[in-house]
Structures are given as C-alpha cells and as structure tokens.
Amino acid sequence: DFSQKLVALREERRQNQTASAIGIGTTQRKVSYWEPGATDPCLEDLKRICQYYQVSADYLIGLTDDPQPYPLPQRKQ
C-alpha cells in the first residue's frame, strides 16, 4: 500500500523523513503522517512524490507493481 511503498522508497535512498520532505518540497510533519497511513497526500503532493522518487502514481497507490513512470507524450511541433 501507499504508506509502505513511501517508506521503502525513502529507505532505499537512506534518508530520514526530514531529508525526504525537503526533496519532495513538503514538511517533515506531512511525511510523518503519510508513512503510517494517518493521512493521504493531496494530488499536488502525490505529483511531487512521484517526481522526486521517479515512480508512477499507479505504483504508489497499488494499481501496478511496476514503479517506472509513464513516458511523457511527445509534443507536436
């Protein structure tokens, strides 16, 4: 589930919650609520988490086991 994956991603980087929060662009307090599942991130926070850890939202919310983000669509020129 989301909270377990979030902890695993942080631990893979050998970071504490404060360092992770700085990378995501949020507060340590928010991370401390997300990790045990006390609260869920808003969509903007979820987007920043995905960008920081370079994983897809589908992976974080349990829709897939593949952490790879989808490639961005090519812009027409």
DSSP file (Angstrom, degrees, kcal/mol; ACC not computed):
  #  RESIDUE AA STRUCTURE BP1 BP2  ACC     N-H-->O    O-->H-N    N-H-->O    O-->H-N    TCO  KAPPA ALPHA  PHI   PSI    X-CA   Y-CA   Z-CA
    1    1 A D     >        0   0    0      0, 0.0     4,-2.2     0, 0.0     5,-0.2   0.000 360.0 360.0 360.0 172.8    0.0    0.0    0.0
    2    2 A F  H  >  +     0   0    0      1,-0.2     4,-2.7     2,-0.2     5,-0.2   0.896 360.0  49.2 -53.4 -51.2    1.0    3.7   -0.3
    3    3 A S  H  > S+     0   0    0      1,-0.2     4,-2.1     2,-0.2    -1,-0.2   0.893 112.1  48.2 -62.6 -40.3    2.5    4.1    3.1
    4    4 A Q  H  > S+     0   0    0     -3,-0.2     4,-2.3     1,-0.2    -1,-0.2   0.900 113.1  48.1 -65.8 -40.3    4.7    1.0    2.9
    5    5 A K  H  X S+     0   0    0     -4,-2.2     4,-2.6    55,-0.2    -2,-0.2   0.893 109.7  52.8 -67.8 -38.7    5.9    2.0   -0.6
    6    6 A L  H  X S+     0   0    0     -4,-2.7     4,-2.1    -5,-0.2    -2,-0.2   0.929 111.0  46.3 -62.4 -45.2    6.7    5.5    0.6
    7    7 A V  H  X S+     0   0    0     -4,-2.1     4,-2.8    -5,-0.2     5,-0.2   0.928 112.5  51.0 -61.8 -45.0    8.8    4.2    3.5
    8    8 A A  H  X S+     0   0    0     -4,-2.3     4,-2.2     1,-0.2    -2,-0.2   0.902 109.7  49.8 -61.5 -42.0   10.6    1.8    1.2
    9    9 A L  H  X S+     0   0    0     -4,-2.6     4,-1.1     2,-0.2    -1,-0.2   0.914 113.0  46.8 -63.5 -42.6   11.4    4.5   -1.3
   10   10 A R  H  <>S+     0   0    0     -4,-2.1     5,-1.8     1,-0.2     3,-0.5   0.926 113.1  48.5 -64.5 -44.5   12.8    6.7    1.4
   11   11 A E  H ><5S+     0   0    0     -4,-2.8     3,-1.3     1,-0.2    -1,-0.2   0.831 102.7  61.9 -67.9 -32.1   14.8    3.9    3.0
   12   12 A E  H 3<5S+     0   0    0     -4,-2.2    -1,-0.2     1,-0.3    -2,-0.2   0.849 107.6  45.5 -59.7 -33.0   16.2    2.9   -0.4
   13   13 A R  T 3<5S-     0   0    0     -4,-1.1    -1,-0.3    -3,-0.5    -2,-0.2   0.436 112.6-125.0 -87.5  -0.5   17.8    6.4   -0.5
   14   14 A R  T < 5 +     0   0    0     -3,-1.3     2,-0.3     1,-0.2    -3,-0.2   0.921  61.1 146.1  55.2  47.3   18.9    6.0    3.1
   15   15 A Q      < -     0   0    0     -5,-1.8    -1,-0.2     4,-0.0     2,-0.2  -0.802  46.9-132.4-112.1 153.5   17.1    9.2    4.0
   16   16 A N     >  -     0   0    0     -2,-0.3     4,-2.1    -3,-0.1     5,-0.2  -0.471  41.4 -95.8 -89.4 175.5   15.4   10.3    7.2
   17   17 A Q  H  > S+     0   0    0      1,-0.2     4,-2.7     2,-0.2     5,-0.2   0.859 123.0  55.5 -62.7 -35.3   11.9   11.9    6.9
   18   18 A T  H  > S+     0   0    0      2,-0.2     4,-2.2     1,-0.2    -1,-0.2   0.938 109.0  45.3 -64.5 -47.0   13.4   15.4    7.0
   19   19 A A  H  > S+     0   0    0      1,-0.2     4,-2.1     2,-0.2    -1,-0.2   0.900 114.3  49.8 -63.2 -40.5   15.7   14.9    4.0
   20   20 A S  H  X S+     0   0    0     -4,-2.1     4,-2.4     2,-0.2     5,-0.2   0.920 109.3  51.5 -63.2 -44.2   12.8   13.2    2.1
   21   21 A A  H  X>S+     0   0    0     -4,-2.7     5,-2.7     1,-0.2     4,-2.3   0.900 108.7  50.8 -60.8 -42.1   10.5   16.1    2.9
   22   22 A I  H  <5S+     0   0    0     -4,-2.2    -1,-0.2     1,-0.2    -2,-0.2   0.924 111.2  48.5 -62.2 -43.9   13.0   18.6    1.6
   23   23 A G  H  <5S+     0   0    0     -4,-2.1    -2,-0.2     1,-0.2    -1,-0.2   0.881 114.7  44.7 -62.9 -39.3   13.4   16.6   -1.6
   24   24 A I  H  <5S-     0   0    0     -4,-2.4    -1,-0.2    -5,-0.1    -2,-0.2   0.815 113.8-118.1 -74.1 -31.1    9.6   16.3   -2.1
   25   25 A G  T  <5S+     0   0    0     -4,-2.3    -3,-0.2     1,-0.3     2,-0.2   0.807  78.0  95.5  93.6  37.3    9.1   20.0   -1.2
   26   26 A T  S   <S-     0   0    0     -5,-2.7    -1,-0.3    -6,-0.1     2,-0.3  -0.641  76.3 -76.0-138.2-165.9    6.9   19.5    1.8
   27   27 A T     >  -     0   0    0     -2,-0.2     4,-1.7     1,-0.1     5,-0.1  -0.681  27.9-124.5-102.0 156.7    7.3   19.3    5.6
   28   28 A Q  H  > S+     0   0    0     -2,-0.3     4,-2.5     1,-0.2     5,-0.2   0.851 111.7  61.8 -63.7 -33.6    8.6   16.5    7.7
   29   29 A R  H  > S+     0   0    0      2,-0.2     4,-1.1     1,-0.2    -1,-0.2   0.913 102.4  49.3 -60.4 -43.6    5.3   16.6    9.6
   30   30 A K  H >> S+     0   0    0      1,-0.2     4,-2.4     2,-0.2     3,-0.8   0.940 111.4  49.2 -60.9 -45.8    3.4   15.7    6.4
   31   31 A V  H 3X S+     0   0    0     -4,-1.7     4,-2.6     1,-0.3    -1,-0.2   0.896 106.8  56.5 -60.0 -39.3    5.7   12.8    5.7
   32   32 A S  H 3< S+     0   0    0     -4,-2.5    -1,-0.3     1,-0.2    -2,-0.2   0.743 111.4  43.5 -67.3 -22.1    5.3   11.6    9.3
   33   33 A Y  H <<>S+     0   0    0     -4,-1.1     5,-1.7    -3,-0.8     6,-1.3   0.812 113.8  50.1 -87.1 -35.4    1.5   11.4    8.8
   34   34 A W  H ><5S+     0   0    0     -4,-2.4     3,-1.2     4,-0.2    -2,-0.2   0.918 101.8  61.3 -68.2 -43.4    1.7    9.8    5.3
   35   35 A E  T 3<5S+     0   0    0     -4,-2.6   -28,-0.2     1,-0.3    -1,-0.2   0.860 109.9  37.3 -61.2 -40.8    4.1    7.0    6.3
   36   36 A P  T 3 5S-     0   0    0      0, 0.0    -1,-0.3     0, 0.0    -2,-0.2   0.518 116.9-110.0 -86.3  -1.1    1.9    5.3    8.9
   37   37 A G  T < 5S+     0   0    0     -3,-1.2    -3,-0.2    -4,-0.4    -2,-0.1   0.679  77.5 133.9  85.3  17.9   -1.2    6.0    6.8
   38   38 A A  S   <S+     0   0    0     -5,-1.7     2,-0.3    -6,-0.2    -4,-0.2   0.866  80.0   3.9 -68.2 -35.2   -2.7    8.6    9.2
   39   39 A T  S    S-     0   0    0     -6,-1.3    -2,-0.2    -9,-0.2    -1,-0.2  -0.944  72.3-127.2-141.4 163.9   -3.4   10.8    6.2
   40   40 A D        -     0   0    0     -2,-0.3     2,-0.1    -3,-0.1    -6,-0.1  -0.847  32.7-106.7-109.2 149.9   -3.0   10.7    2.4
   41   41 A P        -     0   0    0      0, 0.0     2,-0.0     0, 0.0    -1,-0.0  -0.403  32.9-113.6 -72.1 152.1   -1.3   13.3    0.3
   42   42 A C     >  -     0   0    0      1,-0.1     4,-2.7    -2,-0.1     5,-0.2  -0.288  39.4 -96.0 -72.0 170.9   -3.3   15.7   -1.8
   43   43 A L  H  > S+     0   0    0      1,-0.2     4,-2.4     2,-0.2     5,-0.2   0.882 125.4  52.4 -60.7 -39.4   -2.9   15.4   -5.6
   44   44 A E  H  > S+     0   0    0      2,-0.2     4,-1.9     1,-0.2    -1,-0.2   0.913 111.8  46.2 -64.3 -41.1   -0.2   18.1   -5.8
   45   45 A D  H  > S+     0   0    0      2,-0.2     4,-2.6     1,-0.2    -2,-0.2   0.903 110.6  53.3 -65.8 -40.9    1.8   16.4   -3.1
   46   46 A L  H  X S+     0   0    0     -4,-2.7     4,-2.5     1,-0.2    -2,-0.2   0.909 107.8  51.5 -59.9 -42.0    1.4   13.0   -4.8
   47   47 A K  H  X S+     0   0    0     -4,-2.4     4,-2.4     1,-0.2    -1,-0.2   0.924 111.0  47.1 -60.6 -45.0    2.7   14.5   -8.0
   48   48 A R  H  X S+     0   0    0     -4,-1.9     4,-2.7     2,-0.2    -2,-0.2   0.877 110.4  52.7 -66.7 -37.5    5.8   15.9   -6.2
   49   49 A I  H  X S+     0   0    0     -4,-2.6     4,-2.6     2,-0.2     5,-0.2   0.942 110.7  47.8 -61.1 -46.8    6.4   12.5   -4.5
   50   50 A C  H  X>S+     0   0    0     -4,-2.5     5,-1.6     1,-0.2     4,-1.2   0.910 113.7  47.1 -60.7 -43.6    6.2   10.7   -7.9
   51   51 A Q  H  <5S+     0   0    0     -4,-2.4    -1,-0.2     3,-0.2    -2,-0.2   0.920 113.3  48.2 -65.7 -43.1    8.6   13.3   -9.4
   52   52 A Y  H  <5S+     0   0    0     -4,-2.7    -2,-0.2     1,-0.2    -1,-0.2   0.934 122.1  33.0 -64.3 -47.1   11.1   13.1   -6.6
   53   53 A Y  H  <5S-     0   0    0     -4,-2.6    -1,-0.2    -5,-0.2    -2,-0.2   0.508 104.4-128.4 -88.8  -4.3   11.2    9.3   -6.4
   54   54 A Q  T  <5 +     0   0    0     -4,-1.2     2,-0.3    -5,-0.2    -3,-0.2   0.932  64.8 125.4  55.2  51.7   10.7    8.9  -10.2
   55   55 A V      < -     0   0    0     -5,-1.6    -1,-0.2    13,-0.2    13,-0.2  -0.882  62.6-101.9-130.1 163.8    7.9    6.4   -9.8
   56   56 A S     >  -     0   0    0     11,-1.3     4,-1.9    -2,-0.3     5,-0.1  -0.532  21.1-126.4 -84.9 154.6    4.3    6.4  -11.2
   57   57 A A  H  > S+     0   0    0      1,-0.2     4,-2.5     2,-0.2     6,-0.2   0.866 112.2  61.5 -64.2 -35.8    1.3    7.3   -9.1
   58   58 A D  H  4>S+     0   0    0      1,-0.2     5,-2.8     2,-0.2     6,-1.1   0.889 104.4  48.6 -58.0 -39.0   -0.2    4.0  -10.2
   59   59 A Y  H >45S+     0   0    0      4,-0.2     3,-1.0     3,-0.2    -1,-0.2   0.942 111.2  49.0 -65.0 -48.0    2.7    2.3   -8.4
   60   60 A L  H 3<5S+     0   0    0     -4,-1.9   -55,-0.2     1,-0.3    -2,-0.2   0.858 114.2  44.6 -63.2 -35.7    2.4    4.3   -5.2
   61   61 A I  T 3<5S-     0   0    0     -4,-2.5    -1,-0.3    -5,-0.1    -2,-0.2   0.406 118.7-106.9 -94.3   4.7   -1.4    3.7   -5.0
   62   62 A G  T < 5S+     0   0    0     -3,-1.0    -3,-0.2    -4,-0.4    -4,-0.1   0.666  83.4 121.4  88.9  17.3   -1.1    0.0   -5.7
   63   63 A L  S   <S+     0   0    0     -5,-2.8     2,-0.3    -6,-0.2    -4,-0.2   0.676  83.1  14.8 -84.8 -16.7   -2.5   -0.3   -9.2
   64   64 A T        -     0   0    0     -6,-1.1    -2,-0.3    -8,-0.1    -1,-0.2  -0.982  58.0-140.6-149.8 157.6    0.7   -1.8  -10.6
   65   65 A D  S    S+     0   0    0     -2,-0.3    -6,-0.1    -3,-0.1    -1,-0.0   0.445  80.1  97.6 -94.9  -3.3    3.9   -3.4   -9.3
   66   66 A D        -     0   0    0      1,-0.1   -10,-0.2     2,-0.1    -7,-0.2  -0.777  56.0-167.5 -88.8 112.9    5.9   -1.5  -11.9
   67   67 A P        +     0   0    0      0, 0.0   -11,-1.3     0, 0.0    -1,-0.1   0.636  50.6 114.3 -75.8 -11.9    7.5    1.6  -10.4
   68   68 A Q        -     0   0    0    -13,-0.2   -13,-0.2     1,-0.1    -9,-0.1  -0.363  67.0-126.3 -65.9 131.3    8.5    3.1  -13.7
   69   69 A P        -     0   0    0      0, 0.0   -13,-0.1     0, 0.0    -1,-0.1  -0.351  30.3 -98.3 -71.0 157.3    6.7    6.3  -14.6
   70   70 A Y        -     0   0    0      1,-0.1     2,-0.1   -15,-0.1   -15,-0.0  -0.487  44.9-102.7 -70.9 144.2    4.9    6.5  -17.9
   71   71 A P        -     0   0    0      0, 0.0    -1,-0.1     0, 0.0     3,-0.1  -0.429  39.0-107.5 -67.3 144.6    6.9    8.3  -20.6
   72   72 A L        -     0   0    0      1,-0.1     3,-0.1    -2,-0.1     2,-0.0  -0.479  40.9-103.4 -69.3 141.6    5.7   11.8  -21.2
   73   73 A P        -     0   0    0      0, 0.0     2,-0.2     0, 0.0    -1,-0.1  -0.356  38.4-105.8 -65.8 146.0    3.9   12.2  -24.5
   74   74 A Q        -     0   0    0      1,-0.1     2,-0.3    -3,-0.1     0, 0.0  -0.523  33.2-123.5 -71.8 135.5    5.9   13.8  -27.3
   75   75 A R        -     0   0    0     -2,-0.2     2,-0.3    -3,-0.1    -1,-0.1  -0.614  21.4-122.1 -80.3 137.2    4.9   17.3  -28.1
   76   76 A K              0   0    0     -2,-0.3    -1,-0.1     1,-0.1     0, 0.0  -0.619 360.0 360.0 -78.1 136.7    3.8   18.1  -31.7
   77   77 A Q              0   0    0     -2,-0.3    -1,-0.1     0, 0.0    -2,-0.0   0.422 360.0 360.0-108.6 360.0    5.9   20.7  -33.3
